Amino acid sequence: MLWHILKYYMCFVIAVFFKRSQIKNAHHFKVKGPVILAVNHPNGFMDPVVLSTLGYYPRLRYLARGDAFKKGLITAILESLGIIPIYRIQDGGKEGLKKNDATYERVNSLLNKNKKIMIFAEGLCIQERRLRPLKKGVPRMIMGIMESGKLDDLIVVPVGINYTDPSQFQGTLFCNVGKPIKMIDYMAAYKEAPAKTMNQFLADLTPRMKELIVHINHQRSEEVIEHLEEVCRLDYYKHKKYSLRNLEHDFNFSNDIVDIINKTEETQPEKVKELHHKTAHYFSVLKKHNLKDWLFSPHKQHLINYGVFILRLLFLIATFPIYLRGLIASYLPYKLTDIITKKKVKIVEFKASFNMGIGAVLFLLYYNLQFFVVKAIAPTAWWALLFLVVSVLTSIFCLKISPFRKKTWGILRVLKLKSSQPDLIKMLEHQRKEIIHLFEELK
């Protein structure tokens, strides 16, 4: 019951927390039979929450570290949310591993009822844009389940979760679901050679998962790829006739950039190093002057003039009362969420999930407080309800217009620099063209 209540609220929370979110091919696990979803794990508690919410219906259960299950209320809450404990040797030693027998029995029972189980095949959470080596415990558990039950129709569905900025508010989320793997196809070979078959299953699953995420071979390439994504995005989208709102298009774009850099790293690493040096310098100058790359894109130059700035400014002035009302309605829980997260969460992989969770609770409490305060002084409850609706709508407006406000002031800054420091502007434009030229040579 608790999960079903939270699910509907989390739909709203995710819509607010992420700028855009999208799931592709969810029909691959929305089937009648038993399903195990093999998922990458870049973002702490956020990963199961977003996949469970975007993929609903059906309801997904998932395995989580057993050391989080404390006796009493915490365990009861986790159980009601469909979380199943799995124990690692570092959590409880060999005694802890023995508890996994009960876990496997429970998973087996759920699968026999055609339920869907999510497992994080990498076995650990690390915020990198790559697939980590899959754990050998994954096929061991799955093959064991196949042996112990009549699950000839069990399928394993690979899933890739992709974030543009996994630790930050207002990033994007793309859940990419792959084609199912039929486990019955492995069982004859497994009976003859268990170890060899489990290794073969991992060898088959790894590329299936890798193609569903943005996989950067070398960590040293991550920054230059992020810079190239920002510089090249508008040109690429125009050439491909892509939509900026379609996250599958964004996924394809990122993969094209990554493929080029991955290949060049193997054949001409000095070229990537040179490109990295130039992009790092370009973006450091932008940051120093509080500028963004889009201000120098040829596709955006029609916006860089005082006429457009004045029109945008007039719009901001006209809508300022709405913005102010939304700010008053949401600033306190927003600021408290930020303060608590920064103070309490030191591990980057859990920053976003705690931020979203704490924010979801504080905003709910704050809006309820507003409702009951107004209800106490208003002639009818309808006035309190109207006040609450206005608070929510103006808060959403405040959130959505913030990027517009930032871009407006960015236009003003670059216009001022064109007058006061024209040589700086020419230098940045030249560096940007040089970066694009160097990248084009790598194709």
C-alpha positions in Angstrom: 0.0 0.0 0.0 2.8 2.4 0.9 4.6 1.8 -2.4 1.4 2.5 -4.4 0.8 5.8 -2.5 4.4 6.9 -3.0 4.4 5.9 -6.6 1.9 8.5 -7.7 3.6 11.2 -5.6 7.0 10.3 -7.1 5.6 10.7 -10.6 5.2 14.4 -9.8 8.5 14.6 -7.9 10.5 13.1 -10.8 8.7 15.4 -13.3 9.9 18.4 -11.2 13.3 17.1 -10.3 14.4 16.3 -13.8 14.2 18.8 -16.7 13.1 15.9 -18.9 12.8 12.1 -18.4 12.1 9.4 -20.8 12.0 5.6 -21.0 12.4 3.6 -24.3 11.2 0.1 -25.0 9.5 -0.5 -21.6 7.3 -3.1 -23.3 10.3 -5.5 -23.2 9.7 -6.1 -19.5 5.9 -5.4 -19.5 5.2 -9.0 -20.2 3.1 -11.7 -18.4 6.0 -14.0 -17.3 8.8 -13.7 -14.8 11.5 -11.0 -15.5 14.9 -10.1 -14.1 16.1 -6.6 -15.1 19.9 -6.3 -15.2 20.6 -2.6 -14.6 23.7 -0.4 -14.4 24.0 1.6 -11.2 25.4 5.1 -11.4 23.2 7.0 -9.0 22.5 5.5 -5.6 18.8 5.2 -4.5 17.8 7.3 -7.5 18.2 4.4 -10.0 15.5 2.0 -8.6 13.2 4.9 -7.9 13.2 6.4 -11.4 13.1 3.0 -13.2 10.2 1.8 -10.9 8.3 5.0 -11.5 8.9 5.4 -15.2 8.4 1.7 -15.9 5.2 1.3 -13.9 3.0 -0.8 -14.6 4.2 -3.5 -13.7 5.6 -3.0 -10.2 9.4 -3.6 -9.9 11.0 -5.1 -6.8 14.8 -4.8 -6.4 17.7 -6.1 -4.4 19.5 -3.8 -2.0 22.4 -4.1 0.4 21.4 -6.1 3.4 23.2 -3.9 6.0 20.5 -1.3 5.4 17.8 -3.6 6.9 17.7 -2.8 10.6 15.3 -4.5 12.9 12.0 -2.7 13.5 10.3 0.1 11.6 13.1 0.6 8.9 12.9 -3.1 7.8 9.1 -2.9 7.7 9.2 0.2 5.5 11.8 -1.2 3.1 9.8 -4.5 2.8 6.6 -2.5 2.0 8.5 -0.7 -0.8 9.4 -4.0 -2.4 13.1 -3.9 -1.4 14.7 -7.3 -0.9 18.0 -7.6 1.1 21.1 -9.1 -0.5 24.2 -9.6 1.6 27.8 -9.2 0.5 30.8 -10.7 2.3 32.0 -7.2 3.2 28.6 -6.5 4.9 28.3 -9.5 7.2 31.1 -12.0 6.3 30.2 -15.6 5.7 27.4 -15.5 8.2 25.8 -12.7 6.2 26.1 -14.7 3.0 24.1 -17.5 4.5 21.2 -15.1 4.8 21.1 -14.9 1.0 19.6 -18.4 0.9 16.3 -16.8 2.2 16.7 -14.0 -0.3 17.0 -16.4 -3.3 14.0 -18.4 -2.0 12.0 -15.2 -1.9 13.1 -14.1 -5.4 12.3 -17.5 -6.7 8.8 -17.3 -5.1 8.2 -13.9 -6.7 9.4 -15.0 -10.1 7.1 -18.0 -9.9 4.3 -15.5 -9.5 5.4 -13.7 -12.7 6.9 -10.7 -10.7 9.6 -8.4 -12.0 13.0 -8.2 -10.1 15.6 -5.5 -10.6 19.2 -6.3 -10.0 22.3 -4.0 -10.3 24.6 -6.2 -12.3 27.7 -4.2 -11.6 27.4 -4.9 -7.9 28.4 -1.4 -6.8 27.4 2.2 -7.4 30.0 4.4 -9.0 29.2 7.7 -10.9 31.0 7.1 -14.1 29.8 7.1 -17.7 30.8 3.6 -18.4 29.7 0.0 -17.6 31.7 -1.5 -14.8 32.6 -5.3 -14.9 29.5 -7.3 -14.2 29.6 -9.5 -11.0 29.8 -13.3 -11.3 27.2 -13.5 -8.7 24.6 -12.4 -11.2 24.6 -15.6 -13.4 25.2 -17.7 -10.3 21.9 -16.4 -8.8 20.0 -16.6 -12.0 21.1 -20.1 -12.9 20.4 -21.2 -9.4 16.8 -19.8 -9.7 16.4 -21.6 -13.0 17.4 -24.9 -11.4 15.2 -24.6 -8.4 12.0 -23.7 -10.0 9.9 -24.2 -13.1 10.8 -21.0 -14.8 11.3 -21.9 -18.4 9.9 -18.6 -19.5 12.3 -16.5 -17.4 13.9 -13.6 -19.3 16.7 -11.2 -18.4 16.1 -7.7 -19.7 19.2 -5.4 -19.9 18.6 -1.8 -18.9 20.8 1.3 -19.2 20.1 4.3 -17.1 21.6 7.5 -18.5 21.8 10.9 -16.7 23.3 14.1 -18.2 24.4 15.2 -14.7 23.5 12.5 -12.1 24.4 14.5 -9.0 22.5 17.7 -9.9 19.0 19.0 -9.9 17.3 19.6 -13.2 19.4 17.2 -15.3 17.9 14.8 -17.8 17.1 11.0 -17.4 17.0 8.4 -20.2 16.1 4.8 -19.4 17.1 2.6 -22.3 15.6 -0.9 -22.2 17.2 -3.6 -24.4 15.9 -6.9 -25.9 15.2 -9.8 -23.6 17.6 -12.8 -23.1 15.8 -16.1 -22.8 17.4 -18.0 -19.9 16.1 -21.4 -21.1 18.6 -21.2 -24.0 21.5 -21.6 -21.5 20.2 -24.4 -19.4 21.3 -27.4 -21.5 24.9 -26.0 -21.6 24.8 -25.1 -17.9 24.0 -28.7 -16.9 27.1 -29.9 -18.9 29.5 -27.1 -17.9 28.2 -24.7 -15.2 31.2 -22.4 -14.9 31.7 -22.0 -18.6 28.1 -21.3 -19.2 27.9 -18.6 -16.5 31.0 -16.9 -18.1 29.3 -17.1 -21.5 26.1 -15.5 -20.1 28.2 -12.6 -18.7 30.0 -12.3 -22.0 26.6 -12.1 -23.7 25.0 -9.7 -21.2 27.9 -7.2 -21.0 27.7 -5.9 -24.6 23.9 -5.9 -24.4 24.1 -3.6 -21.4 27.0 -1.5 -22.8 25.1 -0.5 -25.9 22.3 0.9 -23.7 24.5 3.5 -22.0 27.0 6.1 -22.9 30.2 4.1 -22.4 33.5 6.1 -22.2 36.5 3.8 -22.3 38.9 6.0 -20.4 38.0 8.2 -17.4 40.5 10.8 -18.6 38.3 11.4 -21.7 35.1 12.3 -19.7 35.8 16.1 -19.5 36.7 16.6 -23.1 33.6 14.6 -24.1 31.4 16.8 -21.9 32.9 19.9 -23.5 32.4 18.6 -27.0 28.8 17.7 -26.3 28.2 21.3 -25.3 30.0 22.8 -28.3 28.8 20.4 -31.0 25.2 19.8 -29.9 23.3 22.5 -31.9 25.3 21.8 -35.1 24.7 18.1 -34.8 21.0 18.4 -34.1 20.4 20.7 -37.0 22.3 18.4 -39.4 20.4 15.3 -38.2 17.1 17.1 -37.9 16.9 16.0 -34.2 14.7 17.4 -31.5 16.3 18.9 -28.4 13.4 17.5 -26.4 13.9 13.9 -27.5 16.3 12.2 -25.1 16.9 9.3 -27.4 18.3 11.8 -29.9 20.5 13.2 -27.2 21.7 9.6 -26.4 22.5 9.0 -30.0 24.4 12.3 -30.2 26.5 11.5 -27.1 27.3 8.1 -28.4 28.5 9.4 -31.7 30.9 11.8 -29.8 32.0 9.0 -27.5 32.7 6.5 -30.3 35.0 9.0 -32.1 36.9 9.8 -28.9 37.1 6.2 -27.8 38.6 5.2 -31.2 41.0 8.1 -31.3 42.2 7.3 -27.8 43.4 3.9 -29.1 45.0 5.2 -32.3 46.0 8.8 -31.7 45.8 9.6 -28.0 47.9 12.8 -28.5 45.1 14.2 -30.7 42.6 13.7 -27.8 45.1 15.3 -25.4 45.5 18.3 -27.6 41.7 18.7 -28.0 41.3 18.3 -24.2 43.8 21.1 -23.6 42.0 23.5 -26.0 38.5 22.7 -24.7 39.6 23.1 -21.1 41.1 26.5 -21.8 38.0 27.6 -23.7 35.6 26.6 -21.0 37.9 28.1 -18.2 37.7 31.5 -19.9 33.9 31.2 -20.3 33.6 30.3 -16.6 35.8 33.2 -15.6 33.5 35.7 -17.4 30.3 33.8 -16.4 29.4 32.9 -20.0 28.0 29.8 -21.6 29.0 28.3 -24.9 25.6 28.7 -26.6 26.2 32.5 -26.6 28.8 31.9 -29.3 27.0 29.3 -31.4 26.2 30.6 -35.0 22.7 29.1 -34.6 22.0 31.5 -31.6 23.5 34.7 -32.9 20.0 36.0 -33.9 19.3 36.2 -30.2 22.4 38.2 -29.3 21.2 41.8 -29.7 19.7 44.5 -27.5 16.3 44.2 -29.2 15.9 40.6 -28.1 17.3 41.4 -24.7 14.8 44.2 -24.1 11.9 41.9 -25.2 13.0 39.2 -22.8 13.5 41.7 -20.1 10.0 43.1 -20.6 8.6 39.5 -20.3 10.5 39.0 -17.0 9.2 42.3 -15.6 5.6 41.4 -16.6 5.8 38.0 -15.0 7.8 39.1 -12.0 4.8 39.0 -9.6 4.2 35.3 -10.6 7.9 34.6 -10.2 8.0 36.3 -6.8 4.8 34.4 -5.6 6.4 31.1 -6.6 9.7 32.0 -4.9 7.9 32.7 -1.7 6.0 29.5 -2.0 9.0 27.3 -2.5 12.3 29.0 -1.4 12.3 27.8 2.2 12.0 24.0 1.5 14.3 24.3 -1.5 17.0 26.0 0.5 16.6 23.7 3.5 16.9 20.7 1.1 20.2 22.1 -0.3 21.7 22.8 3.1 20.8 19.4 4.6 22.1 17.5 1.5 25.4 19.4 1.5 25.9 18.9 5.2 24.8 15.2 5.5 25.7 13.6 2.1 29.4 13.3 1.4 29.3 10.6 -1.3 28.5 12.0 -4.7 26.6 8.8 -5.8 23.9 9.5 -3.1 23.7 13.3 -3.4 20.9 13.4 -6.0 18.8 10.6 -4.4 19.0 12.3 -0.9 18.3 15.7 -2.5 15.2 14.4 -4.2 14.0 12.4 -1.2 14.5 15.2 1.4 13.0 17.7 -1.0 10.0 15.5 -1.6 9.3 15.3 2.1 10.0 19.0 2.9 7.9 20.4 0.0 5.0 18.1 1.0 5.2 19.3 4.6 5.5 22.9 3.6 2.6 22.9 1.2 0.4 21.1 3.8 1.4 23.8 6.3 0.4 26.5 3.9 -2.9 24.8 3.4 -3.8 24.4 7.0 -2.6 27.9 8.0 -4.9 29.5 5.3 -7.7 27.1 6.2 -7.6 28.4 9.8 -8.1 32.0 8.8 -10.1 31.6 5.5 -13.9 31.6 5.5 -14.0 28.2 3.7 -11.6 25.4 2.9 -12.0 26.2 -0.8 -9.9 29.3 -0.3 -7.1 27.2 1.3 -7.3 24.8 -1.6 -7.1 27.7 -4.1 -4.1 29.1 -2.2 -2.4 25.7 -2.4 -3.0 25.3 -6.1 -1.6 28.8 -6.7 1.5 28.0 -4.6 2.2 24.8 -6.6 1.6 26.4 -10.0 3.6 29.5 -9.4 6.5 27.4 -7.9 6.6 25.4 -11.1 6.6 28.6 -13.1 9.4 29.9 -11.0 11.4 26.7 -11.7 10.7 26.7 -15.4 11.5 30.3 -16.0 14.8 30.3 -14.2 16.8 29.1 -17.2 15.1 31.8 -19.3 16.2 34.4 -16.7 19.8 33.1 -16.7 20.0 33.1 -20.5 18.7 36.7 -20.6 21.4 37.9 -18.3 23.9 35.9 -20.3 22.9 37.8 -23.4 23.4 41.1 -21.6 26.9 40.0 -20.4 28.1 39.1 -23.8 26.7 42.3 -25.4 28.6 44.3 -22.8 31.8 42.4 -23.5 31.4 43.0 -27.2 31.6 46.7 -26.5 34.2 46.7 -23.7 36.4 43.7 -24.6 35.9 42.9 -28.4 39.2 41.1 -28.5 38.1 38.6 -25.8 34.9 37.9 -27.9 37.0 37.3 -31.0 39.4 35.1 -29.2 36.5 32.9 -27.8 34.9 32.7 -31.2 38.2 31.7 -32.8 38.8 29.1 -30.1 35.4 27.6 -30.6 35.9 27.3 -34.3 39.3 25.7 -33.7 37.8 23.1 -31.4 35.1 22.2 -33.9 37.7 21.9 -36.7 40.0 19.7 -34.6 37.1 17.4 -33.7 36.0 17.2 -37.3 39.5 16.0 -38.3 39.0 13.0 -35.9 36.0 11.7 -37.7 
